[in-house]
């Protein structure tokens, strides 16, 4: 696992460190929790797919997901947005995530300190049959508009970075935290090869875009039998530094 650190300016009175953890896919997250504990974080953003299929192509135990969220919550306030794999969970399994100690943001937001933190739920919750790799179902655009009108430094957990160009780029959100693309699966010459919802040679798979979209390459391998290549798993820390404004 690679640990990546970014520093971004923000109109805050003090620095804030955000740990971005995505795409655990039901794996054992103890090593990730230890790394977050060593690094320290003021809040932990779990931007979708904490549950779901592991690198062996089988569903990871939900207990791993619940334990990960519970252990993260013991370190710092932890927020979860819902990704496409959470759309496969039963109501009882979703309730288990709600009972983990993390704040589940299902097209909702909360205020914490100087931040307003929201979670945009995957559009797959609205379209379960016939999963599409080329086009991601649309999310709740009304929620994005509501969040953009809120005061404070607005942080959005959004599992799907492909929502950025059409919906989020001009939405007035200060920081967007995403995953889902798994770094493009195979990374050649610093660029991902494929991402669901973006296709071949996708643009949004990793790094910082426009100074406010931060994408993690994720914490688990993709579905069997397609391996990651030149593309280690990734835990991201974003340090928001006061810009004096």
PASEBA-1860 file (N, C-alpha, C; in nm, 3 decimals):
! residues 245
1> XXXXXXXX> 0.084/-0.120/0.000/0.000/0.000/0.000/0.087/0.125/0.000 ~ 0.057/0.217/-0.091/0.125/0.346/-0.098/0.048/0.448/-0.014 ~ 0.122/0.532/0.057/0.061/0.644/0.130/0.095/0.771/0.054 ~ -0.007/0.844/0.014/0.009/0.967/-0.064/-0.041/1.085/0.018 ~ 0.035/1.193/0.015/-0.002/1.312/0.092/-0.012/1.432/-0.001 ~ -0.122/1.505/0.013/-0.141/1.629/-0.061/-0.166/1.742/0.039 ~ -0.122/1.862/0.005/-0.152/1.981/0.083/-0.225/2.080/-0.006 ~ -0.341/2.125/0.040/-0.423/2.217/-0.038/-0.458/2.339/0.047
9> XXXXXXXX> -0.464/2.458/-0.011/-0.505/2.576/0.064/-0.655/2.577/0.089 ~ -0.695/2.634/0.201/-0.838/2.640/0.234/-0.863/2.760/0.325 ~ -0.980/2.821/0.317/-1.012/2.936/0.403/-1.054/2.891/0.544 ~ -0.958/2.836/0.616/-0.982/2.783/0.749/-0.894/2.856/0.849 ~ -0.930/2.849/0.978/-0.851/2.915/1.082/-0.738/2.827/1.133 ~ -0.745/2.697/1.107/-0.640/2.605/1.151/-0.628/2.492/1.050 ~ -0.515/2.423/1.046/-0.500/2.311/0.953/-0.594/2.196/0.990 ~ -0.638/2.125/0.888/-0.722/2.007/0.904/-0.666/1.897/0.816
17> XXXXXXXX> -0.644/1.779/0.873/-0.596/1.665/0.796/-0.709/1.564/0.776 ~ -0.734/1.531/0.651/-0.839/1.436/0.613/-0.773/1.309/0.560 ~ -0.808/1.194/0.616/-0.766/1.066/0.560/-0.874/1.019/0.463 ~ -0.834/0.991/0.340/-0.927/0.944/0.237/-0.904/0.795/0.213 ~ -1.003/0.713/0.249/-0.994/0.568/0.237/-1.111/0.520/0.152 ~ -1.083/0.461/0.038/-1.190/0.416/-0.050/-1.167/0.272/-0.094 ~ -1.275/0.209/-0.138/-1.267/0.080/-0.208/-1.197/-0.028/-0.127 ~ -1.237/-0.041/-0.001/-1.184/-0.151/0.080/-1.237/-0.285/0.032
25> XXXXXXXX> -1.360/-0.288/-0.017/-1.423/-0.407/-0.076/-1.426/-0.526/0.020 ~ -1.451/-0.497/0.146/-1.468/-0.605/0.241/-1.340/-0.672/0.286 ~ -1.225/-0.619/0.248/-1.099/-0.679/0.293/-1.074/-0.644/0.439 ~ -0.979/-0.712/0.499/-0.933/-0.678/0.633/-0.865/-0.542/0.626 ~ -0.913/-0.447/0.705/-0.860/-0.312/0.700/-0.770/-0.275/0.815 ~ -0.723/-0.374/0.892/-0.644/-0.342/1.011/-0.516/-0.266/0.977 ~ -0.450/-0.303/0.868/-0.327/-0.233/0.831/-0.354/-0.088/0.793 ~ -0.467/-0.063/0.729/-0.504/0.074/0.694/-0.531/0.155/0.821
33> XXXXXXXX> -0.601/0.095/0.915/-0.631/0.163/1.041/-0.502/0.198/1.115 ~ -0.408/0.104/1.118/-0.281/0.133/1.185/-0.209/0.250/1.120 ~ -0.211/0.255/0.988/-0.144/0.365/0.917/-0.213/0.498/0.946 ~ -0.345/0.499/0.950/-0.416/0.622/0.982/-0.383/0.665/1.124 ~ -0.375/0.569/1.215/-0.341/0.601/1.353/-0.201/0.660/1.366 ~ -0.106/0.607/1.289/0.030/0.660/1.293/0.037/0.801/1.235 ~ -0.034/0.821/1.126/-0.028/0.951/1.058/-0.107/1.057/1.134 ~ -0.222/1.016/1.186/-0.310/1.111/1.252/-0.402/1.177/1.151
41> XXXXXXXX> -0.525/1.200/1.191/-0.623/1.266/1.104/-0.727/1.334/1.191 ~ -0.777/1.446/1.141/-0.886/1.515/1.211/-1.020/1.456/1.173 ~ -1.028/1.401/1.054/-1.148/1.326/1.014/-1.108/1.225/0.909 ~ -1.191/1.122/0.897/-1.164/1.013/0.803/-1.282/1.006/0.706 ~ -1.252/1.015/0.577/-1.352/1.011/0.472/-1.344/0.876/0.401 ~ -1.449/0.797/0.414/-1.456/0.667/0.347/-1.552/0.686/0.230 ~ -1.495/0.709/0.113/-1.574/0.752/-0.002/-1.623/0.633/-0.086 ~ -1.697/0.544/-0.022/-1.766/0.439/-0.094/-1.692/0.308/-0.110
49> XXXXXXXX> -1.771/0.202/-0.132/-1.724/0.065/-0.154/-1.638/0.013/-0.038 ~ -1.678/0.046/0.084/-1.615/-0.018/0.199/-1.654/-0.165/0.202 ~ -1.770/-0.197/0.147/-1.815/-0.335/0.133/-1.802/-0.376/-0.013 ~ -1.825/-0.504/-0.040/-1.828/-0.549/-0.178/-1.732/-0.661/-0.207 ~ -1.704/-0.680/-0.334/-1.627/-0.796/-0.379/-1.478/-0.772/-0.357 ~ -1.413/-0.873/-0.307/-1.269/-0.868/-0.281/-1.193/-0.902/-0.408 ~ -1.059/-0.907/-0.397/-0.977/-0.936/-0.514/-0.993/-1.080/-0.562 ~ -1.057/-1.166/-0.482/-1.082/-1.302/-0.530/-1.217/-1.312/-0.603
57> XXXXXXXX> -1.289/-1.201/-0.617/-1.416/-1.202/-0.687/-1.532/-1.247/-0.600 ~ -1.509/-1.264/-0.470/-1.617/-1.301/-0.378/-1.645/-1.185/-0.285 ~ -1.767/-1.181/-0.232/-1.799/-1.077/-0.137/-1.712/-1.091/-0.012 ~ -1.645/-0.982/0.027/-1.570/-0.983/0.151/-1.666/-0.983/0.268 ~ -1.626/-1.040/0.380/-1.716/-1.044/0.496/-1.758/-0.903/0.538 ~ -1.888/-0.883/0.558/-1.935/-0.752/0.601/-1.874/-0.716/0.736 ~ -1.841/-0.816/0.816/-1.780/-0.789/0.946/-1.649/-0.712/0.930 ~ -1.576/-0.737/0.821/-1.453/-0.660/0.795/-1.485/-0.512/0.775
65> XXXXXXXX> -1.590/-0.486/0.700/-1.629/-0.347/0.673/-1.673/-0.277/0.801 ~ -1.756/-0.345/0.880/-1.804/-0.286/1.005/-1.689/-0.262/1.101 ~ -1.599/-0.360/1.112/-1.484/-0.346/1.201/-1.395/-0.230/1.157 ~ -1.374/-0.217/1.027/-1.292/-0.107/0.975/-1.353/0.028/1.013 ~ -1.481/0.043/0.991/-1.547/0.170/1.024/-1.543/0.197/1.174 ~ -1.565/0.093/1.252/-1.563/0.110/1.398/-1.423/0.152/1.445 ~ -1.320/0.087/1.392/-1.184/0.119/1.433/-1.142/0.258/1.386 ~ -1.186/0.297/1.267/-1.159/0.433/1.221/-1.227/0.535/1.312
73> XXXXXXXX> -1.349/0.505/1.352/-1.424/0.599/1.436/-1.360/0.618/1.573 ~ -1.281/0.520/1.615/-1.209/0.533/1.742/-1.090/0.628/1.730 ~ -1.046/0.655/1.606/-0.933/0.745/1.582/-0.981/0.889/1.563 ~ -1.083/0.906/1.481/-1.132/1.040/1.446/-1.274/1.026/1.392 ~ -1.351/1.134/1.389/-1.483/1.128/1.327/-1.474/1.071/1.186 ~ -1.556/0.972/1.158/-1.548/0.898/1.032/-1.679/0.913/0.956 ~ -1.668/0.942/0.827/-1.785/0.965/0.743/-1.781/0.870/0.624 ~ -1.895/0.811/0.594/-1.906/0.714/0.485/-2.009/0.761/0.384
81> XXXXXXXX> -1.968/0.768/0.257/-2.067/0.782/0.149/-2.087/0.646/0.084 ~ -2.196/0.632/0.011/-2.237/0.501/-0.040/-2.199/0.487/-0.187 ~ -2.120/0.382/-0.214/-2.076/0.355/-0.350/-2.161/0.250/-0.419 ~ -2.119/0.209/-0.537/-2.199/0.113/-0.614/-2.206/-0.023/-0.546 ~ -2.104/-0.064/-0.472/-2.112/-0.194/-0.406/-2.203/-0.190/-0.285 ~ -2.218/-0.076/-0.220/-2.317/-0.067/-0.111/-2.459/-0.085/-0.165 ~ -2.481/-0.054/-0.294/-2.613/-0.073/-0.354/-2.653/-0.220/-0.358 ~ -2.556/-0.311/-0.346/-2.586/-0.455/-0.347/-2.622/-0.510/-0.208
89> XXXXXXXX> -2.607/-0.428/-0.105/-2.631/-0.476/0.031/-2.780/-0.481/0.061 ~ -2.816/-0.571/0.150/-2.953/-0.580/0.197/-2.980/-0.468/0.298 ~ -3.107/-0.439/0.328/-3.136/-0.339/0.432/-3.070/-0.371/0.566 ~ -3.065/-0.499/0.602/-3.001/-0.537/0.729/-2.852/-0.510/0.724 ~ -2.789/-0.534/0.609/-2.645/-0.508/0.598/-2.616/-0.358/0.601 ~ -2.700/-0.279/0.539/-2.684/-0.134/0.548/-2.700/-0.086/0.691 ~ -2.794/-0.147/0.763/-2.813/-0.112/0.905/-2.687/-0.143/0.986 ~ -2.617/-0.250/0.949/-2.494/-0.284/1.020/-2.389/-0.175/1.001
97> XXXXXXXX> -2.382/-0.117/0.881/-2.290/-0.005/0.859/-2.332/0.116/0.942 ~ -2.462/0.138/0.952/-2.512/0.249/1.033/-2.475/0.233/1.179 ~ -2.463/0.109/1.225/-2.431/0.084/1.365/-2.283/0.076/1.394 ~ -2.198/0.112/1.297/-2.054/0.095/1.312/-1.988/0.208/1.390 ~ -2.058/0.318/1.410/-1.998/0.436/1.473/-1.961/0.543/1.374 ~ -1.955/0.508/1.245/-1.931/0.608/1.141/-2.061/0.679/1.108 ~ -2.050/0.802/1.061/-2.165/0.877/1.013/-2.187/0.843/0.867 ~ -2.300/0.781/0.836/-2.332/0.743/0.699/-2.405/0.860/0.633
105> XXXXXXXX> -2.347/0.912/0.526/-2.402/1.029/0.457/-2.469/0.982/0.328 ~ -2.597/0.962/0.335/-2.678/0.913/0.224/-2.750/1.034/0.163 ~ -2.684/1.099/0.067/-2.736/1.226/0.013/-2.773/1.320/0.126 ~ -2.679/1.336/0.218/-2.700/1.422/0.334/-2.566/1.482/0.375 ~ -2.572/1.581/0.464/-2.450/1.647/0.508/-2.461/1.682/0.656 ~ -2.345/1.703/0.718/-2.337/1.745/0.857/-2.233/1.855/0.868 ~ -2.242/1.933/0.973/-2.142/2.036/1.000/-2.049/1.985/1.110 ~ -1.918/1.995/1.086/-1.820/1.957/1.187/-1.710/2.063/1.187
113> XXXXXXXX> -1.702/2.142/1.292/-1.608/2.251/1.297/-1.636/2.351/1.186 ~ -1.533/2.385/1.111/-1.549/2.478/1.000/-1.588/2.410/0.869 ~ -1.605/2.279/0.874/-1.637/2.204/0.753/-1.784/2.165/0.748 ~ -1.839/2.164/0.628/-1.968/2.102/0.601/-1.939/1.981/0.514 ~ -1.964/1.862/0.567/-1.925/1.737/0.500/-2.050/1.667/0.449 ~ -2.053/1.642/0.319/-2.167/1.574/0.257/-2.125/1.446/0.188 ~ -2.222/1.360/0.164/-2.197/1.236/0.092/-2.298/1.219/-0.020 ~ -2.249/1.205/-0.143/-2.334/1.185/-0.260/-2.346/1.035/-0.287
121> XXXXXXXX> -2.467/0.983/-0.277/-2.490/0.840/-0.295/-2.480/0.800/-0.442 ~ -2.420/0.685/-0.467/-2.405/0.634/-0.603/-2.540/0.623/-0.673 ~ -2.539/0.659/-0.802/-2.661/0.644/-0.882/-2.704/0.501/-0.900 ~ -2.617/0.405/-0.866/-2.656/0.264/-0.877/-2.765/0.227/-0.777 ~ -2.786/0.308/-0.674/-2.898/0.282/-0.584/-3.031/0.302/-0.656 ~ -3.031/0.376/-0.765/-3.153/0.401/-0.841/-3.168/0.308/-0.960 ~ -3.065/0.227/-0.987/-3.067/0.142/-1.106/-2.987/0.016/-1.079 ~ -3.047/-0.079/-1.010/-2.973/-0.199/-0.971/-2.957/-0.301/-1.084
129> XXXXXXXX> -3.065/-0.331/-1.162/-3.045/-0.433/-1.265/-2.959/-0.383/-1.381 ~ -2.894/-0.475/-1.449/-2.822/-0.444/-1.571/-2.710/-0.344/-1.552 ~ -2.617/-0.374/-1.465/-2.508/-0.281/-1.437/-2.434/-0.242/-1.565 ~ -2.403/-0.113/-1.577/-2.338/-0.062/-1.697/-2.196/-0.016/-1.664 ~ -2.101/-0.054/-1.747/-1.964/-0.011/-1.727/-1.934/0.119/-1.802 ~ -2.006/0.146/-1.910/-1.975/0.262/-1.991/-2.036/0.391/-1.936 ~ -2.151/0.382/-1.875/-2.220/0.501/-1.828/-2.272/0.477/-1.687 ~ -2.232/0.562/-1.595/-2.274/0.548/-1.456/-2.410/0.614/-1.438
137> XXXXXXXX> -2.506/0.547/-1.374/-2.637/0.609/-1.351/-2.624/0.740/-1.274 ~ -2.711/0.834/-1.304/-2.703/0.968/-1.246/-2.738/0.966/-1.097 ~ -2.671/1.051/-1.018/-2.702/1.063/-0.875/-2.808/1.170/-0.852 ~ -2.826/1.209/-0.727/-2.924/1.310/-0.689/-2.864/1.449/-0.705 ~ -2.891/1.513/-0.818/-2.834/1.646/-0.844/-2.892/1.750/-0.750 ~ -3.015/1.731/-0.704/-3.075/1.828/-0.610/-2.996/1.834/-0.480 ~ -2.946/1.719/-0.435/-2.865/1.720/-0.313/-2.738/1.803/-0.333 ~ -2.674/1.789/-0.448/-2.552/1.867/-0.475/-2.584/2.016/-0.469
145> XXXXXXXX> -2.696/2.056/-0.525/-2.733/2.198/-0.520/-2.758/2.244/-0.377 ~ -2.821/2.159/-0.297/-2.845/2.197/-0.156/-2.713/2.215/-0.082 ~ -2.621/2.121/-0.103/-2.492/2.130/-0.036/-2.416/2.256/-0.079 ~ -2.424/2.289/-0.204/-2.348/2.405/-0.255/-2.397/2.536/-0.194 ~ -2.517/2.537/-0.140/-2.570/2.659/-0.078/-2.536/2.670/0.070 ~ -2.475/2.565/0.126/-2.443/2.566/0.268/-2.320/2.652/0.297 ~ -2.314/2.702/0.418/-2.199/2.780/0.462/-2.087/2.685/0.504 ~ -1.968/2.742/0.525/-1.853/2.663/0.566/-1.776/2.610/0.447
153> XXXXXXXX> -1.666/2.544/0.476/-1.584/2.482/0.372/-1.651/2.350/0.336 ~ -1.703/2.341/0.213/-1.787/2.228/0.173/-1.704/2.114/0.118 ~ -1.713/2.001/0.184/-1.641/1.879/0.145/-1.744/1.775/0.101 ~ -1.725/1.717/-0.015/-1.818/1.617/-0.066/-1.747/1.484/-0.086 ~ -1.798/1.380/-0.021/-1.754/1.244/-0.048/-1.838/1.193/-0.165 ~ -1.773/1.164/-0.275/-1.842/1.123/-0.397/-1.765/1.005/-0.457 ~ -1.820/0.888/-0.447/-1.747/0.768/-0.488/-1.702/0.775/-0.634 ~ -1.787/0.831/-0.720/-1.764/0.827/-0.864/-1.699/0.955/-0.914
161> XXXXXXXX> -1.572/0.954/-0.951/-1.511/1.076/-1.005/-1.566/1.115/-1.140 ~ -1.629/1.022/-1.210/-1.687/1.055/-1.340/-1.805/1.151/-1.330 ~ -1.856/1.173/-1.208/-1.960/1.275/-1.190/-1.903/1.417/-1.197 ~ -1.772/1.429/-1.188/-1.713/1.562/-1.175/-1.738/1.654/-1.295 ~ -1.705/1.614/-1.419/-1.715/1.712/-1.529/-1.857/1.759/-1.556 ~ -1.954/1.671/-1.548/-2.091/1.709/-1.583/-2.172/1.769/-1.471 ~ -2.139/1.734/-1.346/-2.224/1.774/-1.234/-2.153/1.858/-1.130 ~ -2.028/1.827/-1.102/-1.963/1.883/-0.983/-1.864/1.995/-1.011
169> XXXXXXXX> -1.809/2.002/-1.132/-1.704/2.100/-1.159/-1.752/2.243/-1.129 ~ -1.875/2.274/-1.164/-1.927/2.410/-1.147/-2.028/2.420/-1.033 ~ -2.024/2.324/-0.942/-2.128/2.318/-0.838/-2.096/2.400/-0.714 ~ -1.977/2.458/-0.704/-1.945/2.537/-0.586/-1.906/2.455/-0.465 ~ -1.859/2.331/-0.487/-1.809/2.247/-0.378/-1.659/2.272/-0.365 ~ -1.611/2.289/-0.241/-1.471/2.327/-0.220/-1.373/2.212/-0.234 ~ -1.414/2.092/-0.192/-1.326/1.975/-0.197/-1.411/1.853/-0.223 ~ -1.371/1.774/-0.323/-1.443/1.652/-0.360/-1.348/1.535/-0.345
177> XXXXXXXX> -1.392/1.432/-0.274/-1.308/1.315/-0.243/-1.370/1.192/-0.308 ~ -1.294/1.124/-0.393/-1.347/1.016/-0.474/-1.256/0.895/-0.476 ~ -1.306/0.787/-0.534/-1.232/0.662/-0.553/-1.280/0.594/-0.680 ~ -1.327/0.470/-0.666/-1.400/0.393/-0.768/-1.316/0.349/-0.888 ~ -1.230/0.434/-0.941/-1.161/0.402/-1.066/-1.044/0.307/-1.047 ~ -1.004/0.279/-0.923/-0.894/0.186/-0.894/-0.766/0.224/-0.969 ~ -0.747/0.354/-0.988/-0.625/0.398/-1.056/-0.620/0.365/-1.203 ~ -0.731/0.315/-1.258/-0.732/0.275/-1.399/-0.689/0.132/-1.422
185> XXXXXXXX> -0.680/0.052/-1.313/-0.646/-0.090/-1.318/-0.500/-0.115/-1.357 ~ -0.464/-0.092/-1.478/-0.326/-0.098/-1.522/-0.279/0.045/-1.545 ~ -0.167/0.084/-1.484/-0.114/0.219/-1.505/0.013/0.211/-1.589 ~ 0.006/0.272/-1.704/0.117/0.272/-1.798/0.158/0.417/-1.825 ~ 0.285/0.447/-1.802/0.336/0.582/-1.820/0.258/0.683/-1.737 ~ 0.219/0.639/-1.616/0.151/0.728/-1.523/0.005/0.751/-1.551 ~ -0.054/0.672/-1.638/-0.195/0.690/-1.673/-0.269/0.558/-1.665 ~ -0.394/0.562/-1.616/-0.475/0.443/-1.605/-0.528/0.399/-1.740
193> XXXXXXXX> -0.553/0.267/-1.752/-0.597/0.211/-1.879/-0.749/0.211/-1.894 ~ -0.821/0.175/-1.785/-0.967/0.163/-1.796/-1.031/0.193/-1.661 ~ -1.146/0.258/-1.665/-1.225/0.280/-1.544/-1.373/0.270/-1.578 ~ -1.452/0.202/-1.495/-1.596/0.195/-1.520/-1.657/0.334/-1.520 ~ -1.744/0.358/-1.616/-1.806/0.489/-1.629/-1.724/0.589/-1.707 ~ -1.596/0.555/-1.734/-1.510/0.644/-1.812/-1.452/0.577/-1.936 ~ -1.439/0.445/-1.931/-1.391/0.373/-2.047/-1.239/0.368/-2.057 ~ -1.189/0.358/-2.180/-1.046/0.344/-2.207/-0.976/0.478/-2.189
201> XXXXXXXX> -0.856/0.473/-2.130/-0.773/0.591/-2.104/-0.854/0.700/-2.031 ~ -0.908/0.665/-1.915/-0.990/0.760/-1.841/-0.907/0.876/-1.786 ~ -0.971/0.989/-1.768/-0.901/1.107/-1.718/-0.892/1.109/-1.566 ~ -0.999/1.063/-1.499/-1.009/1.081/-1.355/-0.989/0.948/-1.282 ~ -0.863/0.915/-1.254/-0.833/0.788/-1.188/-0.746/0.804/-1.064 ~ -0.678/0.918/-1.048/-0.581/0.933/-0.942/-0.541/1.080/-0.932 ~ -0.492/1.120/-0.814/-0.432/1.252/-0.801/-0.531/1.363/-0.771 ~ -0.485/1.487/-0.793/-0.564/1.608/-0.766/-0.594/1.676/-0.898
209> XXXXXXXX> -0.719/1.712/-0.919/-0.763/1.778/-1.041/-0.828/1.912/-1.006 ~ -0.788/2.015/-1.076/-0.842/2.150/-1.056/-0.827/2.197/-0.912 ~ -0.733/2.142/-0.840/-0.706/2.185/-0.704/-0.811/2.147/-0.603 ~ -0.911/2.065/-0.642/-1.017/2.033/-0.546/-1.081/1.896/-0.563 ~ -1.056/1.826/-0.672/-1.101/1.688/-0.685/-0.983/1.597/-0.652 ~ -0.994/1.521/-0.544/-0.888/1.429/-0.501/-0.938/1.287/-0.519 ~ -0.863/1.208/-0.593/-0.904/1.070/-0.624/-0.802/0.973/-0.567 ~ -0.850/0.879/-0.487/-0.765/0.771/-0.437/-0.771/0.652/-0.531
217> XXXXXXXX> -0.659/0.583/-0.544/-0.657/0.461/-0.626/-0.719/0.342/-0.553 ~ -0.756/0.359/-0.426/-0.831/0.256/-0.356/-0.745/0.158/-0.279 ~ -0.810/0.082/-0.191/-0.742/-0.002/-0.093/-0.750/-0.152/-0.123 ~ -0.814/-0.190/-0.232/-0.825/-0.332/-0.264/-0.802/-0.354/-0.411 ~ -0.766/-0.477/-0.445/-0.756/-0.513/-0.586/-0.895/-0.521/-0.646 ~ -0.898/-0.519/-0.777/-1.025/-0.520/-0.846/-1.081/-0.663/-0.856 ~ -1.193/-0.676/-0.925/-1.257/-0.806/-0.937/-1.170/-0.905/-1.013 ~ -1.166/-1.027/-0.964/-1.100/-1.137/-1.034/-1.164/-1.151/-1.173
225> XXXXXXXX> -1.090/-1.178/-1.280/-0.949/-1.213/-1.282/-0.858/-1.098/-1.329 ~ -0.905/-0.972/-1.326/-0.825/-0.860/-1.377/-0.741/-0.803/-1.263 ~ -0.608/-0.817/-1.268/-0.523/-0.768/-1.160/-0.490/-0.621/-1.178 ~ -0.439/-0.560/-1.072/-0.379/-0.428/-1.085/-0.236/-0.446/-1.135 ~ -0.191/-0.354/-1.219/-0.056/-0.363/-1.275/0.009/-0.225/-1.266 ~ 0.130/-0.222/-1.204/0.200/-0.095/-1.180/0.109/0.005/-1.109 ~ 0.030/-0.046/-1.016/-0.079/0.033/-0.959/-0.106/-0.012/-0.816 ~ -0.017/0.019/-0.722/-0.037/-0.026/-0.584/-0.160/0.038/-0.521
233> XXXXXXXX> -0.215/-0.031/-0.423/-0.326/0.027/-0.348/-0.279/0.154/-0.278 ~ -0.375/0.238/-0.238/-0.336/0.373/-0.195/-0.426/0.424/-0.082 ~ -0.362/0.480/0.018/-0.427/0.557/0.124/-0.383/0.700/0.108 ~ -0.478/0.794/0.109/-0.447/0.934/0.081/-0.474/1.019/0.205 ~ -0.383/1.114/0.230/-0.404/1.216/0.333/-0.404/1.353/0.266 ~ -0.507/1.430/0.295/-0.518/1.566/0.243/-0.507/1.662/0.362 ~ -0.404/1.745/0.360/-0.387/1.846/0.463/-0.438/1.979/0.409 ~ -0.539/2.032/0.474/-0.596/2.162/0.436/-0.527/2.269/0.518
241> XXXXX> -0.451/2.354/0.450/-0.373/2.458/0.516/-0.446/2.593/0.506 ~ -0.458/2.666/0.617/-0.521/2.800/0.609/-0.449/2.888/0.509 ~ -0.529/2.954/0.423/-0.470/3.037/0.319/-0.473/3.186/0.353 ~ -0.518/3.217/0.475/-0.518/3.357/0.518/-0.635/3.438/0.471 ~ -0.729/3.376/0.403/-0.845/3.452/0.353/-0.954/3.464/0.459
END
